[in-house]
Amino acid sequence: MSVKEKWAVITGASSGIGTELAKLYSTRGFDIVLVARRKERLEELAAKLKCQTRIIAADLSDREQCKAVFGEVEDLNVQLLVNCAGFGALGQFEQIDPDRQADMIAVNCTALTILTQMFLKDFKYRDSGAILNVASSAGLMPGGPGMAVYYATKAFVVSLTNGIFEELRSAGSHVKISALCPGPVDTEFNDVAGSDFGMKGITPQYCAKCAARGLDHGERIIIPEEAFSAARIAAKVVPERMSMKIVGLNQSSKLGGLL
Ligand SMILES: NC(=O)c1ccc[n+]([C@@H]2O[C@H](COP(=O)([O-])OP(=O)(O)OC[C@H]3O[C@@H](n4cnc5c(N)ncnc54)[C@H](OP(=O)(O)O)[C@@H]3O)[C@@H](O)[C@H]2O)c1
């Protein structure tokens, strides 16, 4: 391993925000480890990037495969971990396939926790490195009727990141950690979730740019859109029941008014 090389490990790199973060960090002098299930997508992306790449095809709903990701990059000088893999599912809580909900918790929360812990140990030892956890504006809300598990997983990511941020800050560590909390972003998310934002999202390119800038600046919570920053402040003053009613009404229109 050359000490001049610095690597970024990016999960969810086969699509959307993860793909754009891989492209962006490749232009910032990083070599990139691309992680997702769809190997052919990762190979296509790797062919386009002007840097060294390593491809890891892994299903992150499986704990052993998460741990194996760490094992497969132990020889590299990893300076950045981006936990971007994730998905949602629209529907009333009891009607969504329980295996799908469990997989969502596994990918959005468990995999992110395992990878954060494994890489953070190294980063803290070296007192350098950064972790970007992709949460969502959903994680800043008190709850999400119509996507209850998804919102809960993202609230977990925000809370976990806040806790680690404070541990690092009080230890005087130079390691950075941020939670990215975008509103709608135009990716394959809706196709997978069976949802529809009902409003125009930002581009994944813009989202990636804001994420990298926020991480550079040591922001604990990164919100790419001004409108959603305002919504975050509003969420603090609007009663929780009213916030959830607004979220519920939005999801309800997609579910044919079932909520
Ligand atoms: N789009 C939005 O509006 C929005 C807003 C806020 C937050 N987010 C968050 O942003 C992140 C990226 O989503 P996106 O919008 O870019 O959606 P996307 O285009 O659907 O990308 C999702 C990525 O997650 C990977 N993934 C899903 N399940 C996986 C599994 N079991 N194992 C490994 N990788 C898995 C997918 O790869 P494979 O299918 O190849 O495995 C894909 O690369 C997610 O965490 C999402 O919750 C999205």
The ligand as a MOL file (V3000), in Angstrom:
LIG
                    3D

  0  0  0     0  0            999 V3000
M  V30 BEGIN CTAB
M  V30 COUNTS 48 52 0 0 0
M  V30 BEGIN ATOM
M  V30 1 N -33.8040 9.7080 -3.1160 0
M  V30 2 C -34.2320 10.3920 -2.0860 0
M  V30 3 O -35.1690 11.1920 -2.1770 0
M  V30 4 C -33.5610 10.2500 -0.7500 0
M  V30 5 C -33.8200 11.2290 0.2250 0
M  V30 6 C -33.2160 11.1210 1.4590 0
M  V30 7 C -32.3560 10.0700 1.7220 0
M  V30 8 N -32.1250 9.1160 0.7580 0 CHG=1
M  V30 9 C -31.2300 8.0110 1.0930 0
M  V30 10 O -30.1500 8.0280 0.1880 0
M  V30 11 C -29.5600 6.7310 0.1110 0
M  V30 12 C -29.3330 6.3840 -1.3580 0
M  V30 13 O -30.5880 6.2830 -1.9970 0
M  V30 14 P -30.8490 6.7980 -3.4730 0
M  V30 15 O -31.8570 7.8760 -3.3970 0
M  V30 16 O -29.5740 7.0360 -4.1710 0 CHG=-1
M  V30 17 O -31.6220 5.5200 -4.0490 0
M  V30 18 P -31.2040 4.4160 -5.1250 0
M  V30 19 O -30.8910 5.0890 -6.4140 0
M  V30 20 O -32.3250 3.4240 -5.1050 0
M  V30 21 O -29.8700 3.7650 -4.5180 0
M  V30 22 C -29.9100 2.8930 -3.4360 0
M  V30 23 C -28.5720 2.1960 -3.2950 0
M  V30 24 O -28.6120 1.3260 -2.1500 0
M  V30 25 C -28.1000 0.0480 -2.5250 0
M  V30 26 N -28.7000 -1.0210 -1.7410 0
M  V30 27 C -30.0110 -1.2240 -1.4630 0
M  V30 28 N -30.1820 -2.3890 -0.8050 0
M  V30 29 C -28.9400 -2.9300 -0.6440 0
M  V30 30 C -28.4530 -4.1380 -0.0650 0
M  V30 31 N -29.2770 -5.0600 0.4770 0
M  V30 32 N -27.1280 -4.3740 -0.0800 0
M  V30 33 C -26.2820 -3.4840 -0.6500 0
M  V30 34 N -26.6800 -2.3210 -1.2250 0
M  V30 35 C -28.0030 -2.0610 -1.2290 0
M  V30 36 C -28.4960 -0.0830 -3.9960 0
M  V30 37 O -27.6200 -1.0120 -4.6490 0
M  V30 38 P -28.0370 -2.4610 -5.2300 0
M  V30 39 O -29.5020 -2.4460 -5.5200 0
M  V30 40 O -27.1640 -2.6190 -6.4180 0
M  V30 41 O -27.6540 -3.3950 -4.1190 0
M  V30 42 C -28.2460 1.3350 -4.5110 0
M  V30 43 O -26.8820 1.4900 -4.8500 0
M  V30 44 C -30.5340 5.8030 0.8370 0
M  V30 45 O -30.0140 5.5230 2.1200 0
M  V30 46 C -31.8100 6.6220 0.9430 0
M  V30 47 O -32.5930 6.2580 2.0580 0
M  V30 48 C -32.7030 9.1960 -0.4710 0
M  V30 END ATOM
M  V30 BEGIN BOND
M  V30 1 1 1 2
M  V30 2 2 2 3
M  V30 3 1 2 4
M  V30 4 1 4 5
M  V30 5 2 4 48
M  V30 6 2 5 6
M  V30 7 1 6 7
M  V30 8 2 7 8
M  V30 9 1 8 9
M  V30 10 1 8 48
M  V30 11 1 9 10
M  V30 12 1 9 46
M  V30 13 1 10 11
M  V30 14 1 11 12
M  V30 15 1 11 44
M  V30 16 1 12 13
M  V30 17 1 13 14
M  V30 18 2 14 15
M  V30 19 1 14 16
M  V30 20 1 14 17
M  V30 21 1 17 18
M  V30 22 2 18 19
M  V30 23 1 18 20
M  V30 24 1 18 21
M  V30 25 1 21 22
M  V30 26 1 22 23
M  V30 27 1 23 24
M  V30 28 1 23 42
M  V30 29 1 24 25
M  V30 30 1 25 26
M  V30 31 1 25 36
M  V30 32 1 26 27
M  V30 33 1 26 35
M  V30 34 2 27 28
M  V30 35 1 28 29
M  V30 36 1 29 30
M  V30 37 2 29 35
M  V30 38 1 30 31
M  V30 39 2 30 32
M  V30 40 1 32 33
M  V30 41 2 33 34
M  V30 42 1 34 35
M  V30 43 1 36 37
M  V30 44 1 36 42
M  V30 45 1 37 38
M  V30 46 2 38 39
M  V30 47 1 38 40
M  V30 48 1 38 41
M  V30 49 1 42 43
M  V30 50 1 44 45
M  V30 51 1 44 46
M  V30 52 1 46 47
M  V30 END BOND
M  V30 END CTAB
M  END
